[in-house]
Amino acid sequence: MADIEKTVADADKMEDLKTCTSLILECLRDHKVREVWLGPFLKTMNDIFPFKNNAERKDLLSRLCDLGAIEIESRQRSDDRTTYAVIVVNWKHPLIVHMNVG
């Protein structure tokens, strides 16, 4: 966990990343799913981070991807005409392990 905190030099940004990670884990637990649909999750982030704009909220997810804590993957609907994006958690990542206590 200390390595991640060194990578994320800004303490406020680290707290935002922890909050975002906690929110992802909460969604997984509450909905009993293995991945989080990105569209609805971004709407949830609006409530949790009301003073950030959409680009700043998406940047949090990008930072988590860059750290290797999550991946954002595209899925094909069964009708083969549309796709949707999901957040997939890397359960072995130190940030996820740290935040998934309890």
Helices and strands as residue ranges (DSSP letters): H 2-7, H 11-31, E 36-37, H 38-48, H 54-67, E 70-76, E 83-89, H 94-99
